[in-house]
């Protein structure tokens, strides 16, 4: 079943949640490590031009088979334990906000 990407509000940060930033490059990297217990994640792409591709179960590739976060878009997933990887369409996108919590 296809994932629906929707707008998410950063204001949803609660007790025990952590907000960080990430630089997504054109080489795949893990942005959230695997966890034993489910947690919620939010990825917000604040770049004006760069696209972020994410994979919820392996290494991300810049392809149509990945979840795509367009410039100005965001992705939220509830109850995930997997590691999450990302890759960008540009050499360096330092405008990425990450939130992880319960």
N, C-alpha and C positions, 0 to 999 in steps of 0.2 A: 504494500500500500504506500502510495507517495506521501511524503511529509509535506504539510502545508506550512510555508513560511509566512509568519505574520508579524505585525508590529508588536513590540514588547516595550514596556515602560520601565526605565531604570528605577523608578520610584518604588518598585516592588521589593527592593532590598530589605531584608528583615534581620532579626537577631541571628547571629551565627553565620550570616552571609559575608562573603569577601568579594571585593571589587578590585580588579587589577587591570593593567593594560598589557597589550601584547603587540609585537611587531610581526606581522605575517609577511613572509617572503615568498619568492617563487620556488622554494624548496619545501617539501612537506615537513611539518613538525607537529609534535604533540602539544596541544594547548590545554588539555585537561587530562590528568592521569586517571587510570582505572581506580575505582574505589570499591571497597567491600560492600558498603551500604549505599542505597540510592540517594542521589542528590539532584538538585535542579541546576541547570546551567542557562546562561544567557550570553550570547555573542552579539555585539553591536558593531557594525561596520560604519565608522564615522568618516571614512575617506571619501573624497569627491569623485574619484575615478576608479580605484581598485576594487575588484571583485574578490570575494573570499569563497573558496570551495571547502566544504567540510565533509568528513567521513566519520560516522559514529561507530565503525567497527573495523577500521584498518587505516592504511596510509591514504591520505587524500591525494587526488590528482586533479589537475585543471581540466575537467571534462564534464560532459553533460550527465554523467552517471552520479555525480556528487550533488550534495545539497549546496545551493548557490545563495550567497548573501550579497545582494547588489549594493552599490554605494548608497549609504544612508539607511540601509536595511538592518534587520536584526533577526535572530533565531533564538527560540527558547525551547528547551526540552525538560520535561519533568520526570523524575525518577530514573535517571540513567546511572549505570555503574561502569559502563565501558569507558575506555580511553577515547578521546576525541582528537583527531588530527585536522590540520588546516593547511592550505596552500593558497597563494595569492596570484592574481593575474598580472601584478606589477612586481618589480624587484624588491621593494620595501614599502610596506603599509604599516606605519606606526600609529595609526588612528583607530585602534581596535580596543573596545572595552569588553572585559570578561567579568561575569558574576557567577559565583558558585555558592550554593547554599543548600539548606535542608528543606 
